[in-house]
């Protein structure tokens, strides 16, 4: 690629065969089917990569748990986590950082249609876990779960970071001037 990155795009049919029920269910209702975009940057031999996973809901209606008029405006920005991950790996390549990075960007549009997933559906994720849907507007965790599992299984990264606009709970907890950060690693 232009930045020295390798890129593969895993299309809807392959995601279904893999068992990525989070990504495929969230994006099934759209005429533009979901995909998983995977970029790799290698500049440190056999070092385990850092995994970056970015939520890219290209538009979020809320699905059958439809957002209200005030909330739906601006939902084209629900892809900000994916865009941030893309910008980060491009910056690393342009700066020629001495590291290896894999970026996984699950991209889907959360829409309503005859094919859309519904509250009360039970989905099987790529990890093999099943989840029961209470709200189709909690779609981010579903696509992130499959992308995190894919990255862990395929690349065995030294660390994984996911970046997402899972704003509702963070706004309640921290307001609109701070970002939320959760980690299971003190050193990270």
C-alpha positions in Angstrom: 0.0 0.0 0.0 0.9 3.7 -0.1 2.1 3.6 3.5 3.8 0.2 3.4 1.0 -1.5 5.1 -0.6 -4.8 4.2 -4.4 -4.9 4.0 -6.9 -7.6 3.8 -10.7 -7.2 3.9 -12.7 -10.1 5.2 -16.1 -9.9 3.5 -19.5 -10.8 4.9 -19.7 -14.4 3.5 -16.3 -15.3 4.9 -17.2 -13.7 8.3 -20.4 -15.9 8.3 -18.3 -19.0 7.6 -15.9 -18.1 10.4 -18.7 -17.8 12.8 -18.4 -14.1 13.5 -22.0 -13.7 14.6 -21.4 -10.3 16.2 -20.2 -8.5 13.1 -22.5 -10.3 10.7 -25.7 -9.8 12.8 -25.1 -6.1 13.5 -24.6 -5.4 9.8 -27.0 -7.9 8.2 -29.8 -5.4 8.0 -27.9 -3.0 5.7 -27.7 -3.2 2.0 -23.9 -2.6 2.5 -22.8 -5.7 4.2 -20.3 -5.6 7.1 -16.6 -6.5 6.8 -13.5 -6.8 8.9 -10.6 -4.7 7.7 -7.2 -5.9 8.8 -4.0 -3.8 8.4 -0.5 -4.9 9.3 2.6 -2.8 9.9 5.9 -4.7 10.4 9.1 -2.9 11.4 10.6 -5.0 14.2 11.3 -8.6 13.0 9.4 -11.3 14.8 8.3 -9.1 17.7 4.7 -9.9 18.7 2.5 -7.1 17.3 0.4 -4.6 19.3 -3.3 -5.2 18.4 -5.4 -2.1 17.8 -9.1 -2.7 17.3 -11.4 0.2 16.3 -15.2 0.2 16.3 -16.5 1.4 12.9 -20.2 1.6 12.9 -20.6 3.6 9.7 -24.0 4.7 10.7 -25.9 3.7 13.8 -29.7 4.0 13.7 -29.9 1.9 16.9 -31.5 -0.9 14.8 -34.9 -2.1 16.1 -34.0 -0.3 19.4 -34.3 2.8 17.3 -32.6 6.0 18.5 -34.7 9.1 18.9 -34.4 12.1 16.5 -31.9 14.0 18.7 -29.7 10.9 19.3 -29.6 9.7 15.7 -28.2 12.9 14.3 -24.4 12.6 14.0 -24.3 8.8 14.1 -22.0 8.8 11.1 -19.3 9.5 13.7 -19.9 6.1 15.4 -17.0 5.0 13.2 -14.5 7.3 15.1 -12.8 4.4 16.9 -12.0 2.7 13.5 -10.8 5.9 12.0 -8.6 6.5 15.0 -7.0 3.1 14.7 -6.5 3.6 10.9 -4.8 7.0 11.6 -2.6 5.5 14.3 -1.3 2.7 12.1 -0.7 5.1 9.2 1.2 7.4 11.6 3.3 4.6 12.9 4.2 3.6 9.3 5.0 7.2 8.2 7.2 7.7 11.3 8.8 4.3 10.7 8.3 3.3 14.3 10.4 0.3 15.4 7.4 -1.9 16.2 4.8 -4.3 14.7 1.1 -3.4 14.7 -2.0 -5.1 13.6 -5.2 -3.1 13.2 -8.6 -4.7 13.0 -11.5 -2.5 12.1 -14.9 -4.2 12.2 -17.1 -2.1 9.9 -20.9 -2.3 9.8 -24.0 -0.2 9.4 -26.6 -0.8 12.1 -29.9 -0.6 10.2 -33.5 -1.8 10.3 -34.8 -4.2 7.6 -36.3 -7.6 7.2 -32.8 -9.1 7.7 -31.8 -7.0 10.7 -31.2 -8.6 14.1 -33.7 -8.1 16.9 -34.0 -7.8 20.6 -34.2 -11.4 22.1 -32.1 -12.9 19.3 -29.4 -15.2 20.6 -26.1 -14.8 18.7 -23.0 -17.0 18.6 -19.8 -14.9 18.6 -16.5 -15.8 17.0 -15.2 -16.9 20.4 -18.0 -19.5 20.6 -19.8 -17.6 23.4 -23.5 -16.9 22.9 -25.2 -13.6 23.8 -28.9 -12.7 24.1 -29.7 -9.3 22.6 -31.5 -6.9 24.9 -30.9 -3.8 22.8 -29.8 -3.6 19.2 -28.3 -0.2 20.1 -25.6 -2.0 22.1 -24.0 -3.1 18.8 -20.5 -1.9 19.4 -19.6 -4.6 21.9 -20.7 -7.3 19.5 -18.5 -6.2 16.6 -15.6 -5.5 18.9 -15.9 -8.9 20.5 -15.5 -10.6 17.2 -12.6 -8.4 16.1 -10.8 -8.9 19.4 -11.2 -12.6 19.2 -10.0 -12.6 15.5 -6.9 -10.5 16.4 -6.0 -12.7 19.5 -6.4 -16.0 17.5 -4.6 -14.9 14.4 -1.8 -12.7 15.7 -1.2 -13.5 19.4 -0.5 -9.8 20.1 1.6 -8.6 23.1 -1.2 -6.2 24.0 -4.6 -5.3 22.6 -6.3 -1.9 22.8 -9.8 -1.2 21.5 -11.0 2.3 20.7 -14.7 2.9 20.5 -17.5 5.5 20.7 -19.4 3.6 23.4 -20.6 6.9 24.6 -23.8 6.4 26.6 -22.3 5.0 29.8 -19.2 7.1 29.7 -21.3 10.3 29.4 -23.3 9.3 32.4 -20.2 8.4 34.4 -17.7 11.1 33.3 -19.6 13.8 31.5 -18.6 15.1 28.0 -15.1 16.5 28.7 -13.3 13.3 29.7 -12.7 10.0 28.0 -13.1 6.6 29.7 -10.2 4.2 30.0 -10.5 0.7 31.2 -7.6 -1.7 31.5 -6.7 -5.1 33.0 -2.9 -4.2 32.9 -1.3 -1.9 35.4 1.9 -1.6 33.3 0.0 -0.8 30.1 
